[in-house]
Amino acid sequence: MPLVIILDDQVTNQHIFAKIAASISEDIRVQTFGDPEVALAWIADGHTPDLVITDYKMPGMNGAAFIKRLRMLPELEDVPVVVITVFEERSFRLRALDAGATDFLQSPVDHQEFVTRARNLLKLRKQQLMLADRAVSLEKRLAHSERSLEEAVRDSSERLGQVIDAVPALICATDREHRFIFMNAYQGEVMGVEPVEMTGRTAEELFGEEHGTRNRALDRLIFESGRAVSAFEEEIVDRSGRRRVFLTTKSPLKDSHDRIVGVVTSALDITERKASERHLHYIAHHDALTGLPNRAMLRERLRREVVRARRGDRRVALHLIDLDSFKSVNDVLGHSAGDKFLVAVARRLRPIEQEGHMVTRLGGDEFAILEINATEESSVALAERIAGLVTEPTLIAGQRISSTTSIGIAVHPADGADVEELLRNADLAMYAAKRAGGNQHRFYAAELDVPQLGNAVLDAELRDALEREEFLLHYQPQVSMRTGEMVGVEALIRWRKQDGTMVPPYGFLPRAEENGLIVPISDWVLREACRQSMLWRREGLPPLRVGINLSPVQFRSQTLPAVVARAVSESGIEAGLLDLELTESIMMQDADAVAGQLHQLRELGVQISIDDFGTGFSSLSYVKRFPVDRLKIDQSFIRDIKTDPSDCAIVRAIIHLGQTLNLQVIAEGVETKEQFEHLRSEGCDEAQGYYFGKPMPPEEISQLLREKGLKLAAGM
Ligand SMILES: Nc1nc2c(ncn2[C@@H]2O[C@H](COP(=O)(O)O[C@H]3[C@@H](O)[C@H](n4cnc5c(=O)[nH]c(N)nc54)O[C@@H]3COP(=O)(O)O)[C@@H](O)[C@H]2O)c(=O)[nH]1
């Protein structure tokens, strides 16, 4: 409700002006005063008028003085003031205006003019008040929004700080002088520093020279290029001294003018990830049983060595090692013992690694050694050392187990330009060593490189060979040490293929053992040897003992005694001339069953020899328990009998064992007169070997006997 104040010392005027003012609008409030002091006091008491209408000429205080005092009161500087006066001079009006008057009304007052001017001034006042109100509210809102903005900025940077602190990554920023300007709590915790203490210090001061120098160099790169450096892995030592792996990213820190003022570094801890990667890599590159590197790792290393060797200053030799007796160990003692044996072999070979070579297991009983900086002499020495290490017996499941080895050696660059070729050629050399009887090493040679038969093809060919009678027997003389006379022969199978190639036993017997064809093949050998023995007798030659090799598979069917009995009766051969050769592994596979069959065979009158004696499990209890006539000393002990004291001692012990148990002892692989003389002086009964004759066709045996008689060597 607008408030109008009327000030006039004349009461009549007060009434007139009040009445006119009341007619301005219905809601007008009018307050009249006769004394300016009273009016000022009332106003100062908190009554703010919207329009003041004052007489100019008043006793004690004129209109100008009143207005001046009025204007000094709070919130009264803009209230419109109309001065009613009879004066028209300019100086008077100027004084009034100077004091703060808004308008003038000439006395006597025109009613209409009074109302019109008053209404306009009240309107103006109303607008004034509205504007003032709006300004205040705007000011308030502005103040409020400024405060909110400040709070929001403060809140969000606080929250951002909390987030950065909580991120499980090292986050920090450094300035152009490489001094820290920020570091998150996580980094402080990992590195063992209080984030607030690090401000202004360098990485060298906080984390050492190495860490500092590396960071400084990278930061310099960012300042120079203006670009982030790509993520890199780095090792950082944490507060506990543990080395941890981080994936670090560095990028420029820019100010509002896009100038680079520092570097932001963030690093994610990937220690666990690296550890599991390493573990996976280990599993993929190592053999689970022995812990040795596997074929994949051998390929990798071989590839690297081949690249290095291309410079021409080094040769690398790949030794492929196959355990000759492993199949027997598995067959006879079971897979668990087989595994233990493989672990023992790996342990034996491990020391070779310390000389910079690589020892690996390729699978099954196949090991490989990569010899770095090889010479021909060093390769031979290493192959002999490997053979020696593996041959040493190991005690497994109460048995002394050992195996000879067949080792194939391929040398880079001569035998192969790349990994595949080297592996293939070492394999060929290894099979050549096996075909030649095992227990030896062979270097790769181009002539070994004939096409190999796959199993399926070989199976079919073997079946055809049986039908087409492509197998034949060669016979190797056995000589009495006492008389120097031939006392027997060993029948050794050969396969002459249709194209004329002669395949030695190691080229097909291992497969025949696997596919079961060994049974019909062995039956044929038995019948053929008996038939030949009778032929020699019919030719008038003296009776010769015929040695026949038996396979472990033949004992499984329990029909061996019957098969032998039939062969003896069908051929008419004297049973006592038949000498069945068994390996120690056969005797151990199912000792009771084998013993039973051997006793039945013994009852038929055939002789029984233990072949390759000394190489297998050499359990003396078997020698005592089974009905055995003869021990055949393995040729591996004869080869170095003149130079190797332990071979010499083993041979002497076997001969002594034979004498004690009243068994014949025959030495295999006698190649020289010295070996022959030595064995004779040790008391060995018989010998077999190239010194007396290689395995030969039956006609040559006839011819030999006809030309030379029985005497093949000098008797005692
Ligand atoms: N189950 C059957 N196994 C058989 C039969 N025929 C042979 N074989 C087994 O094959 C092995 C290899 O025989 P082979 O290649 O014939 O080698 C024999 C001889 O040639 C060789 N030998 C003989 N004397 C010497 C010598 O002075 N030096 C030298 N380096 N090698 C020589 O030894 C082999 C005879 O060994 P062994 O049988 O242990 O007496 C052969 O070992 C048989 O196991 C078969 O019909 N059935």
The ligand as an SDF file (V2000), in Angstrom:
LIG
                    3D

 47 52  0  0  0  0  0  0  0  0999 V2000
   63.3020 -111.7380  -30.9460 N   0  0  0  0  0  0  0  0  0  0  0  0
   64.2680 -111.8220  -31.8590 C   0  0  0  0  0  0  0  0  0  0  0  0
   65.2700 -110.9190  -31.8170 N   0  0  0  0  0  0  0  0  0  0  0  0
   66.2310 -111.0210  -32.7370 C   0  0  0  0  0  0  0  0  0  0  0  0
   66.2170 -111.9990  -33.7350 C   0  0  0  0  0  0  0  0  0  0  0  0
   67.3060 -111.8100  -34.5220 N   0  0  0  0  0  0  0  0  0  0  0  0
   67.9700 -110.7510  -34.0210 C   0  0  0  0  0  0  0  0  0  0  0  0
   67.3150 -110.2660  -32.9390 N   0  0  0  0  0  0  0  0  0  0  0  0
   67.6730 -109.1540  -32.0800 C   0  0  0  0  0  0  0  0  0  0  0  0
   68.1900 -108.1120  -32.8520 O   0  0  0  0  0  0  0  0  0  0  0  0
   69.4110 -107.6670  -32.2910 C   0  0  0  0  0  0  0  0  0  0  0  0
   70.3410 -107.1840  -33.3540 C   0  0  0  0  0  0  0  0  0  0  0  0
   70.7510 -108.2550  -34.0960 O   0  0  0  0  0  0  0  0  0  0  0  0
   71.8580 -108.0900  -35.2060 P   0  0  0  0  0  0  0  0  0  0  0  0
   71.7130 -106.7740  -35.8730 O   0  0  0  0  0  0  0  0  0  0  0  0
   71.8140 -109.3200  -36.0040 O   0  0  0  0  0  0  0  0  0  0  0  0
   73.1930 -107.9660  -34.3450 O   0  0  0  0  0  0  0  0  0  0  0  0
   73.7490 -109.1390  -33.7990 C   0  0  0  0  0  0  0  0  0  0  0  0
   75.1630 -109.2560  -34.2760 C   0  0  0  0  0  0  0  0  0  0  0  0
   75.3270 -108.9010  -35.6220 O   0  0  0  0  0  0  0  0  0  0  0  0
   75.9080 -108.3230  -33.3770 C   0  0  0  0  0  0  0  0  0  0  0  0
   77.2610 -108.7250  -33.1970 N   0  0  0  0  0  0  0  0  0  0  0  0
   77.7530 -109.9830  -33.0350 C   0  0  0  0  0  0  0  0  0  0  0  0
   79.0960 -109.9350  -32.8870 N   0  0  0  0  0  0  0  0  0  0  0  0
   79.4650 -108.6570  -32.9420 C   0  0  0  0  0  0  0  0  0  0  0  0
   80.7130 -107.9760  -32.8430 C   0  0  0  0  0  0  0  0  0  0  0  0
   81.7750 -108.5990  -32.6840 O   0  0  0  0  0  0  0  0  0  0  0  0
   80.6930 -106.6220  -32.9550 N   0  0  0  0  0  0  0  0  0  0  0  0
   79.5290 -105.9450  -33.1300 C   0  0  0  0  0  0  0  0  0  0  0  0
   79.5530 -104.6400  -33.2270 N   0  0  0  0  0  0  0  0  0  0  0  0
   78.3190 -106.5600  -33.2400 N   0  0  0  0  0  0  0  0  0  0  0  0
   78.3010 -107.8720  -33.1340 C   0  0  0  0  0  0  0  0  0  0  0  0
   75.2480 -108.4320  -32.1380 O   0  0  0  0  0  0  0  0  0  0  0  0
   73.9050 -108.8690  -32.3070 C   0  0  0  0  0  0  0  0  0  0  0  0
   73.7150 -110.1440  -31.5500 C   0  0  0  0  0  0  0  0  0  0  0  0
   73.4070 -109.7410  -30.2500 O   0  0  0  0  0  0  0  0  0  0  0  0
   72.7270 -110.7430  -29.2270 P   0  0  0  0  0  0  0  0  0  0  0  0
   71.3710 -111.1280  -29.7520 O   0  0  0  0  0  0  0  0  0  0  0  0
   72.6200 -109.9400  -27.9970 O   0  0  0  0  0  0  0  0  0  0  0  0
   73.5860 -111.9020  -29.1040 O   0  0  0  0  0  0  0  0  0  0  0  0
   69.9430 -108.8000  -31.4660 C   0  0  0  0  0  0  0  0  0  0  0  0
   70.6600 -108.3430  -30.3570 O   0  0  0  0  0  0  0  0  0  0  0  0
   68.7150 -109.5520  -31.0840 C   0  0  0  0  0  0  0  0  0  0  0  0
   68.3210 -109.1180  -29.7880 O   0  0  0  0  0  0  0  0  0  0  0  0
   65.1460 -112.9150  -33.7550 C   0  0  0  0  0  0  0  0  0  0  0  0
   65.0650 -113.8110  -34.5800 O   0  0  0  0  0  0  0  0  0  0  0  0
   64.1980 -112.7900  -32.7940 N   0  0  0  0  0  0  0  0  0  0  0  0
  1  2  1  0
  2  3  2  0
  2 47  1  0
  3  4  1  0
  4  5  2  0
  4  8  1  0
  5  6  1  0
  5 45  1  0
  6  7  2  0
  7  8  1  0
  8  9  1  0
  9 10  1  0
  9 43  1  0
 10 11  1  0
 11 12  1  0
 11 41  1  0
 12 13  1  0
 13 14  1  0
 14 15  2  0
 14 16  1  0
 14 17  1  0
 17 18  1  0
 18 19  1  0
 18 34  1  0
 19 20  1  0
 19 21  1  0
 21 22  1  0
 21 33  1  0
 22 23  1  0
 22 32  1  0
 23 24  2  0
 24 25  1  0
 25 26  1  0
 25 32  2  0
 26 27  2  0
 26 28  1  0
 28 29  1  0
 29 30  1  0
 29 31  2  0
 31 32  1  0
 33 34  1  0
 34 35  1  0
 35 36  1  0
 36 37  1  0
 37 38  2  0
 37 39  1  0
 37 40  1  0
 41 42  1  0
 41 43  1  0
 43 44  1  0
 45 46  2  0
 45 47  1  0
M  END
$$$$
